Amino acid sequence: MTEKILAIIQARMGSTRLPGKVMRTLGQFEKPSIGLLISRLAQSKSIDEIILATSNNSENDPLCEYISSLGYAVFRGDEDDVLQRFYQASIAHQGDTIVRITGDSPLIDAQICDQLIEFHRLNNADYSYLSERFCEGVDCEVINIQSLVKANTEAIKPSEREHVTLYVYNHSDKFKCQKLENDSDDSCYRFTVDNIEDAQVVEHIINHFGNEIENVNTLQIKQYLLHHPKVNAINKDIIRNEGLLKSLAAEEASVINQTTK
């Protein structure tokens, strides 16, 4: 039986740092940000199906309508339990290998996704991820369905329910986790869209490449930022994985509060 590789894009309208960011138009590109993401991701040679996984909140209705108009499937589930949402979407669409994509990555690189999928396959891994030497904005992860099912069954911490692969990452004794290293340290480049400064950087990139933006690769984007240091500096003070760090801090504070009562 042929393995089905399913890409699930995690997105919603209720972002606290930049509300509605996935439906935001950036620079000269006329499609919403998530439309650019999908057009770039669809160039993958390995992914069999792309779907959106969002929450049941009514504020996500315009997002769902837009994705459906592009011809892609939508799965709706719990707002906060994103792990369960991913699990249910994966089962509903019969995925064997799941590629996790976040909706704040409009400049996702399909070639890097394919590279990680192949790395995952060659290492017979349960879960594979990119090192932080990759640019922030090409983030993707690969997990097999068996590991996703196990994580959904066993994960208890709120942070591990919110951040889909965190339980697997935290329990490398139970799972074969593999990190794909980058040949160069590109951690100084950030073109994800998590707040207004990020959006400004991506708008500069889009306006520079114009109609070619759906096809430019990460190397070209890096070269642009390298030669335009003022643009690259716009979001330089933003902390990587800020959302995850906030979740962990809130969880730790809650534990301390409970133990001191």
Secondary structure, 3 states (H helix, E strand, C coil): CCCCEEEEEECCCCCCCCCCHHHCECCCCCCEHHHHHHHHHCCCCCCCEEEEEEECCHHHHHHHHHHHHCCCEEEEECCCCHHHHHHHHHHHCCCCEEEEEECCCCCCCHHHHHHHHHHHHHCCCCEEEECCCCCECCCCEEEEHHHHHHHHHHCCCHHHHHCCCHHHHHCCCCCCEEEECCCCCCCCCECCCCCHHHHHHHHHHHHHHHHHCCCCCHHHHHHHHHHCHHHHCCCCCCCCCHHHHHHHHHHHHHHHHHHCC
